Amino acid sequence: MEVLKNKILSQGTVIGGEILKVDSFLNHQIDIKLLNEVGLEFKKRFANDEITKILTVEASGIGIACIVAQYFNNIPVVFAKKHEATTLDTSVYEAEVFSFTKNKNYKVKTSKKYIKKEDKILIIDDFLANGNAALGLISIARQAGAGVVGVGIVIEKAFQNGRACIEKEGVRVESLAIIKSLKGNEVEFK
Ligand code: 5GP
């Protein structure tokens, strides 16, 4: 997606050779026009698939998923929660995820009320690095007996092995910008 790549080139910054910071349009301030184009592009790529629900993880995934859902007939968005909350139902599906940016494990939880075996799930997230967040979400969907139609990623870092891990699970990955390397603080696309 050219518009996304241009945005990354003009506004992204590289941290430590492996992390791309895109706070000006995706992870802190959010560019709604761009996210609408992201939604349209995911709709094109999954045009022939039946999808009943979008599953993502808090926090950055939520805004993206909510706009994407509008291109899929306003289907519901469910986000896995990272934080303990007294308001969360006690009956949950959960998965352990290793955080690439925080370098520690955390649990993601989703109430059993909101994912059912009839569901056909599209997983949406901002970044794909080693695939742990997406694998956690795939696990949650599968615990519910739901089908996973695919994983839609805004920015994939192809020098990490997330895609291979997800494809090994038999799940399709669609990424809108694929980064080959971040060497020397230069973003190179595939
Ligand atoms: P994974 O679970 O695939 O290893 O990492 C994906 C998750 O880590 C995403 O949900 C995202 O929040 C975060 N992440 C991974 N790499 C980056 C990155 O380069 N930049 C930002 N902003 N977040 C990242």
Boltz pocket constraint, residues with backbone or C-beta under 6 A from the ligand:
constraints:
  - pocket:
      binder: B
      contacts: [[A, 18], [A, 19], [A, 20], [A, 21], [A, 22], [A, 27], [A, 60], [A, 98], [A, 99], [A, 100], [A, 101], [A, 125], [A, 126], [A, 127], [A, 128], [A, 129], [A, 130], [A, 131], [A, 132], [A, 133], [A, 134], [A, 157], [A, 162]]
      max_distance: 6.0
